[in-house]
Amino acid sequence: MDTTVHVRSRSHLTIALAAGAVFALGLGLRQSLPLFISLLNSHTGVGYATVSLAFGVSQLMWGVAQPVAGVIADRWGPRPVMIAGATLFAAAVAATPAAGSAMALMLLIGVAAAAGSGAIGPAMLMSAASRLIPEVHRAMASGIINAGGSVGQFTILPLTQLLIGGAGWQPALVLLGAAGLAAIPAIRVITRAAPAHAAANGGTASVGTVGEALRGALRDPSFLLLNAGFFACGFHIAFISTHLPGVVALCGMPATVSAWSLSLIGLCNILGSPFIGKAIQTASMKYALAVLYFARALLIMAFVMSPKTPLSFALFAAGLGLTYLSTVPPTIGLVARLRGARYLATLFGVVMLSHQLGGFLGAWLGGKAFEMTGGYDWMWQADIALCLLAAMLHLPIREARPLPLAAGQAQPT
């Protein structure tokens, strides 16, 4: 029996927009934190690589938090998990100016802020929305939610840079933390007070317990290939989002170039994510992912070989933005097709953990490479290789293709 809860009093668009607003705050605030790396290094004196390690741990913890939050939400409902996460994230960011040691940075940025933002990350948001939106509309809804993260990145990063310049970096962090609490009203829109499980249908597998779901997924070669590809995605996304300010500084350009480049990535992804969300309603998701990763490899090669000017950074950011978060809708769509939607929060959380394992290495090794060589050449080369590998890994996935549905028609159970 299909247990999806269709809430007539809230339109599907309203639910998707509210989830996108939460993602906008969560991702925008989280992506603004690398703008403070050099300031935190000067304040604490612990060294650039140590600060980079804290951000690397943050990438890892963000991934760990999502399957853990997913298991709890699949059992008790997403509302309490997401509200607790938003509160923890806000408190950790606001407390970061008090950090005076490497351990404090690890606990606040690496653990608390990352765990809180993971509880309002894409796995939780898209799973919460899928509990209220029928399957025929979910791909487009995931594109809208994903675009919300880009809106946050485009708007919050430049505002953060203005806050740093106008109020100082410590008040800026406190204000960013307070802004994180604005996610709570939107969370209440996309969740129910009582637990509501996602549909048990919509994929090739339907199991009774979360343990069975996890064991079945980890024995599925296609699911493992999807995880491996998303690992590569996490590596280069984390490297670029964490160390682009360092790349800009190395090229002798002002910090505003990095802030606007990162925000331009978000702006262009506002176009890319809904386009992919619409396209994968009829197109193959695995081939869409292969094309996206191959395009990223070509884009990074072109950027590495080009002269470094504000224009080249802008063009690189615009091109990257079209594919930046566009991998999420087809990835979560494949998880649902391969393993079903009943434990989507948990299983996509596992895929996000793989993504963030790559993210940990991208953020941390970027700092290590800079300390060892004074540049990022090794990282760009690894980035290109991993993009090409990710493109190839998706080709053998055995994508389950559901029968076409008429508008508003439910999948048979």
C-alpha positions, 0 to 999 in steps of 0.5 A, a space after each residue: 500500500 502507498 503510504 505517502 501523505 499527500 497534503 492537499 492544504 499545501 501545494 506541491 510547489 509550496 512544499 518544494 519552495 519551503 524546502 528550498 528556503 531551508 536549503 538556501 539558509 543551510 547551504 548558503 551559511 555553510 558555504 560562507 564559512 570558508 571566507 573566514 579561513 585566513 581570519 581564523 588562522 590569524 586569530 588562532 595561530 594554529 596554521 593554515 593546514 590545521 584550519 583546513 583540517 577543521 573544514 575537512 572534518 566538517 565535510 566528513 561530519 556533514 556526511 556522517 550526520 545525514 544517514 544518522 539523521 535519516 535513520 532517526 527521521 525514518 523512525 520518529 519523523 523529520 520535524 524534531 530532527 531538523 529543528 534540532 539540527 538548525 538550532 545546533 548549527 546556529 549556536 555553533 556558528 555564533 560561538 565560533 569567534 570564541 574559538 582560540 585553539 585547534 580543538 575548539 575549531 574542530 568541535 565548533 566548525 568540524 563537528 557541531 556546525 557540520 552535524 547541525 547543517 547535515 540534519 537540514 541537508 539535502 538528504 533530509 529535505 528531499 526525503 521530507 518533501 517526498 513524504 508529501 509529494 507524489 512520485 510523479 512530481 518528485 524529480 521536478 521538486 528536487 530540482 526546485 529544492 536544489 536550486 534553493 541551495 544555490 539561491 542561498 549561495 548566491 545571496 548569502 556569500 556576498 552579504 557575508 563579505 559585506 558583513 566582514 568588511 562592515 561589522 568585522 569578522 566576529 560580529 559577522 559570524 554571530 549574525 550568521 548564526 542568528 540567521 540560521 534560526 530562520 530555517 525553523 518556520 520553513 521546516 514546520 511547513 515541510 514536515 508533520 508533527 507526527 511521523 509520516 513515512 515515505 512511499 514504500 514503492 517507486 524503486 526496485 526494492 521494498 523492505 521492512 526494516 532499515 537494517 534490511 534496507 541498508 544490507 540490501 543496498 550495500 549488496 547492490 553493485 549499482 548502488 555502490 557505483 553510485 556511491 563511488 561516483 558521488 565520492 569524486 563529486 564531493 572531492 572537487 566540490 569541497 576543494 573548490 568551495 573551501 580553497 577558491 579564496 586561497 586560489 584567488 589570493 595566490 593570483 593576487 586578486 582581492 577577496 571580493 573576487 572569491 566571494 562573487 565567484 562562489 556566489 556566481 556558482 550559486 546563481 548559475 546553478 539556479 538554472 542548472 538544477 531545475 533543468 536537470 530536475 525536469 530532464 530526468 523525468 524522461 531521460 536516463 539519470 545515469 547518463 545525465 550524471 555521466 555527462 555532468 561529470 565529464 563536462 566538469 572535467 573539461 571545464 576544470 581543464 580549460 580553467 587550469 590552462 587559462 590566464 587567471 583574471 577576474 573574467 576567467 574566474 567568473 567564466 569558470 564559476 558560471 560554467 561550474 554553477 550549471 553542474 554544481 548541484 545538478 548531480 543531486 536530483 539524478 543521484 537521489 532519483 537513482 537511489 529511489 529507483 534502485 532501492 525504493 523510497 521507504 528509507 530514502 532519507 537513510 539511503 541517500 544519507 549513505 550516498 551523501 556520506 560517500 560524497 563527504 568522505 571525498 569532501 573531507 579529502 578535498 578540503 584537507 588535502 587542498 591545505 596540505 598541497 598548498 603548504 607543501 608546494 605553495 600552490 594547488 596544481 596537484 589538486 587540480 590534476 586530481 580533480 580532473 582525474 576524479 571527474 573523468 572516473 566518476 563519469 565512467 563509473 555511472 555507465 554500468 549502473 543498471 537503472 530501473 526504468 519505471 513505466 511512464 505515468 500519466 499526470 497525477 497517476 500514482 505508481 502501482 503498489 
